[in-house]
Amino acid sequence: MAARRVIGVDLGGTKLLAGVVDPELAAHHRTQRTVVGLDQRALIEIALEAVSEMRAATGGMTIEAVDFGLPALIDRRGGSPT
């Protein structure tokens, strides 16, 4: 059976971190990008570029999922983003 991998992307206020994670939660093929001052379009392009780089770095392994962690304010009473 082929090893399963996922791509994790953490997009914060100053940087984007991405990596390929295996079933044992070990990170492989990490990358980092600075995102300070970028507009929405540039942020999306940087995220797509990082995911593409991670996919290419796996050498053709199947990627099961791509997961994003994004900063957001949550309305704790209503449970939705503000």
FIZA-874352 format. One record per residue (C-alpha): residue in three letters; y negated, x, z. Coordinates in nm, 4 decimals, m for minus. Layout:
// residues N
ATOM  aa        v        u        w
ATOM Ala        Y        X        Z
...
END
This chain:
// residues 82
ATOM  aa        v        u        w
ATOM Met   0.0000   0.0000   0.0000
ATOM Ala  m0.3456   0.1311  m0.0901
ATOM Ala  m0.5826   0.2127   0.1955
ATOM Arg  m0.8395  m0.0605   0.2511
ATOM Arg  m1.2050   0.0348   0.2655
ATOM Val  m1.5324  m0.1463   0.3317
ATOM Ile  m1.8886  m0.0342   0.2703
ATOM Gly  m2.1269  m0.0748   0.5631
ATOM Val  m2.5025  m0.0682   0.5123
ATOM Asp  m2.7533  m0.0541   0.8001
ATOM Leu  m3.1060  m0.1308   0.6799
ATOM Gly  m3.3629  m0.0666   0.9509
ATOM Gly  m3.7384  m0.0357   0.9586
ATOM Thr  m3.7464   0.3310   0.8586
ATOM Lys  m3.4159   0.4153   0.6942
ATOM Leu  m3.1051   0.2863   0.5249
ATOM Leu  m2.7683   0.4290   0.6269
ATOM Ala  m2.4498   0.3534   0.4335
ATOM Gly  m2.0911   0.4653   0.4509
ATOM Val  m1.7372   0.3807   0.3540
ATOM Val  m1.5268   0.2758   0.6530
ATOM Asp  m1.1461   0.2843   0.6710
ATOM Pro  m0.9157   0.0563   0.8773
ATOM Glu  m0.9347   0.3001   1.1718
ATOM Leu  m1.3176   0.2635   1.1665
ATOM Ala  m1.3719   0.6219   1.0504
ATOM Ala  m1.6785   0.6588   0.8286
ATOM His  m1.6536   0.8438   0.4973
ATOM His  m1.8987   0.9274   0.2193
ATOM Arg  m2.2190   0.8680   0.4163
ATOM Thr  m2.5664   0.8462   0.2671
ATOM Gln  m2.9181   0.7960   0.3996
ATOM Arg  m3.2387   0.6792   0.2344
ATOM Thr  m3.5948   0.6559   0.3685
ATOM Val  m3.7363   0.3041   0.3315
ATOM Val  m4.0708   0.3215   0.5152
ATOM Gly  m4.3437   0.1425   0.3209
ATOM Leu  m4.1215   0.0108   0.0397
ATOM Asp  m4.1751  m0.3374  m0.0978
ATOM Gln  m3.8949  m0.5938  m0.1236
ATOM Arg  m3.7954  m0.5014  m0.4790
ATOM Ala  m3.7750  m0.1312  m0.3937
ATOM Leu  m3.5675  m0.2081  m0.0809
ATOM Ile  m3.3170  m0.4052  m0.2884
ATOM Glu  m3.2977  m0.1288  m0.5490
ATOM Ile  m3.2394   0.1344  m0.2775
ATOM Ala  m2.9639  m0.0801  m0.1209
ATOM Leu  m2.7925  m0.1321  m0.4577
ATOM Glu  m2.8174   0.2395  m0.5337
ATOM Ala  m2.6597   0.3294  m0.1982
ATOM Val  m2.3733   0.0808  m0.2463
ATOM Ser  m2.3125   0.2113  m0.5993
ATOM Glu  m2.3057   0.5679  m0.4672
ATOM Met  m2.0522   0.4699  m0.1989
ATOM Arg  m1.8304   0.2943  m0.4543
ATOM Ala  m1.8375   0.5992  m0.6817
ATOM Ala  m1.7565   0.8304  m0.3893
ATOM Thr  m1.4284   0.6498  m0.3180
ATOM Gly  m1.2766   0.7703  m0.6449
ATOM Gly  m1.1697   0.4247  m0.7552
ATOM Met  m1.0295   0.2962  m0.4245
ATOM Thr  m1.0517  m0.0778  m0.3802
ATOM Ile  m1.3483  m0.1887  m0.1711
ATOM Glu  m1.2556  m0.4997   0.0292
ATOM Ala  m1.6121  m0.5927   0.1297
ATOM Val  m1.9723  m0.4801   0.1533
ATOM Asp  m2.1407  m0.5610   0.4836
ATOM Phe  m2.5142  m0.5424   0.5638
ATOM Gly  m2.6883  m0.5134   0.8984
ATOM Leu  m3.0501  m0.6250   0.8613
ATOM Pro  m3.3313  m0.6537   1.1169
ATOM Ala  m3.4428  m1.0084   1.1831
ATOM Leu  m3.6112  m1.2167   1.4479
ATOM Ile  m3.3920  m1.4987   1.5803
ATOM Asp  m3.5150  m1.8239   1.7335
ATOM Arg  m3.2877  m1.8258   2.0392
ATOM Arg  m3.3417  m2.1992   2.0979
ATOM Gly  m3.2668  m2.3055   1.7417
ATOM Gly  m3.0395  m2.0186   1.6406
ATOM Ser  m3.2065  m1.9567   1.3076
ATOM Pro  m3.4132  m1.6698   1.1680
ATOM Thr  m3.7878  m1.7095   1.2168
END
